[in-house]
Amino acid sequence: MKVWVSRRREEGAALASALPVVDGASLLELVVVEVTLDGNRRPAKVARLRPIGEQRILAQMLLPKLVKVHGWNLVLSGVEEVRMEYGKPRGFAQTWVCKLWVPEQAAGFRVRHTYERGAAIPKSAIHQASGTRGTLVVTTDYVTPLQRHTLCAEMHHYKTATFPAGRLVDCHIEWMSDNTFELGGLQVWDAHGDRSQWVERAGWLCEFDVEQRELTKAEYRMLR
């Protein structure tokens, strides 16, 4: 995703005001991927900032966790490695506050389910689904079936409604590319008939909901 991003910490200490993650940089590309880090054979998740259209890494945060999504703002926390004078890197807590670059016709987000009844849905079927359109909100809430506070994602229709159109509990970010990201988590199903309430694996593929305008007569003739 394309973002303007600032950081909240300096070598683990909270800053009085946010500072740019990359000095002199404006709009950057934020991705979340799994990589094999130095000295570790097991893949680890990292968040990276790159110049748009390039693979060059300008900044990196290890073990990124989604903290909040509200409007077009997204917050990630994790570990930033800083190489000290004696050469050995040290890990410090870090928080990135990201403002998303939004396409001109975007009204909100569109999410498609990546799991059905706890089983992964084939990628071809995911992309063919129409999905749910509306406002995406991610924040911490108490989830009674889990008996603890945890991160929850909710989709709300554009029109005011009493209940959300969808809810993902105990959620986390799976990955992020240049224009989409996936949230993983759990879905709570209420008791039905003889079956008690149950919780199963779930996930959402998220992208901007861009309104498609009608073609002008000249554009339509060009396509014929």
N, C-alpha and C positions, 0 to 999 in steps of 0.2 A: 504494500500500500504506500502511496505517496503521502509524506507527512512533513509538518514542521515540528521539530522536537526539541525539548529542553530537559535539563536534568535537575534533580532536587538535592543531590548530595555531592560532596567533595571528599574523597578518601573516607567515605562512610559517615561523615558528619553532615547534618542537615544545613542547607544554605538558607540565608535570610530571604533570598529571592532566587528564582530559577535562572539558570544560565544555559546558553546553547550547548548541546552535546558536542557539536563540531564547530569550532570557531570559524566564522566567515562563510559558513554554509547556509543555504536557504532551504529550498524544498529538497527532500531526500527520499530514498526508497527504503522502506522498512520491510524486512523479511524475517520469518521465524523458521528455522530449519534444524535438522539433526545432522551433526557432524562428528567426526572422530577427532578429539582434541589431543594435543601433544601428551604423550605418556599415558594415554588412556585408550584402551582398545574398544571400550564400549561406547556406542554413539551417545552424544549428549545434545540437548536442545539449546540453541543459542538464538538471540535476536541480533540482527546486524543492520547497520545503516550503510547504504551505498549511494554513490552518485547515480542519478536516474539513468538507466540504460547501460550501466557498467557493473562489473563484478568486483571492483576494488572495494575493500572493506575500510570504512572510515572510523567506525566504532562498533564495539561488540559487547553484549551483556549475556552472561551465562545463566542458565536455569531460569529463563524468563517466566514470570507468572502474571496472568491477567489480573488487574486489580479493579478496574472500573471501565465501563463504556457509558457515556452519556452524551446525547446529541452527536456531534462529529468529533468528540474528544475520547481518547483512549489512553489508559495508564498501564504501564508495565513496571514490574519490580524484579530485581534479580541481583546477580553478583557481577561486579566490574573488577577485572584484574588490572592492577597498576604495577608496572615494573619499577621497583625501588632502586636506589643508588647502587646497591650491591648486586643488582642484576636479577634477583629472584622475585617473581611476581607475587603480589599479595592480593587476596580477594576482599573487596569491600561491598557493602550494601549499596545499591543504586536504584533510582526510580526515574523512568522516562515518562514525561507527559507529552503526548502526541496529539496534534491537531490534524485531522485527516484532510487531505485535498479531496474535494468532492466534485464529480462531474456536474456540468451546468444544469442538466435536467434531473438530477438525483433528488428524490423526495424522501428517501429513507433507505431501509435495507430490505433485501429479499433473502429468506433463508429456506433451505431445502434439507429435509431429513436425510441423514447418512446411515441411520439404523432403523430397522423395523422389527418389533418384538425382540429386541436385543441382538439381532443379527445384522451384519453389515449389508447395505444395499449396494448392488453393482454400480460402478461409476456411470455407466451409460444410462441407467434408470434414474440416477440422481439428477443428471443434467436435463433429462426429459420432463421431470416434474415441474409443475408451475410454481410450487413453493408458497410461502406466506409473505406478504408484503406489509411493511409497517415500520414502527420505531423499535430499535433494539436498545435495551437497557440492561447493563450488567452491574450488579452491586451485591453486597453481602446481606444475607437474610438468615433468619432462623428457620430451619426445615424440620418440622415435627417428626416425619418418618425416620430421619437420620439422627434426631435428637442432638443437633449441634448447629452452630452458625457456619455457613459456608457460602461460597460464591454462587450466585444464581443469575441466569440470563432469561430475560422475558422479551417476547415479541408482542407489541401492542398495535392493533389496527389503527389506521390513520384517523378513523372516526372514534370518538370517545366510547369506551366499553367498560363494563364493571370488572371483567376478568381478562387476563392476557390471552392472546391467541395461542400462545405456546410458552412452556417453561422448561428450562434445563437447569437442574440443580447439581451442586458439587462440580461446577464446570471449570474448564481450563482451556487454554489455547493449544491446539494440536500443531498447526502450522499456519504460516502466512506467506502469500506470494505477492506479486505486484498488483493484483486486483481482487483477490479473494482471500478468505481465511476460514479455518474450520475450528469450531468449538466442540469439545468432547465433554461428556458428563453423564448424568442419570436423569431418567424421567419417572415421576411418581404417578402410578395409576390407582385411582380410587377403587374401593371394594365394589364388586359387582356380582350379584347373585350369591352363589355359595363361595366365591373366591374372595379371600382377604386382600387388603391393599398390598400392592407389590411395587418394587422398584427395579428398573431394568436399564441396561446400557443404552445411551442415546447420543446423538450428535447433530450439529447443524453446519451446513456449508453456507457461508455468508458472503454476500456481495451487495454492491449498491443497487438500489431499485431505480433504474433510469427510465423515465417516461419516454415512450417512443412517439415522436410527433408524426403527423401525416405528411406524406411527400407532396411537394408542390407539383403542379402539372408538368413543369419543365423537367423535374427530377424523375417523374414517372415515365415520361417519354424517353429519357436516357436509358432506362432499364429495359425498355421493350426491345 
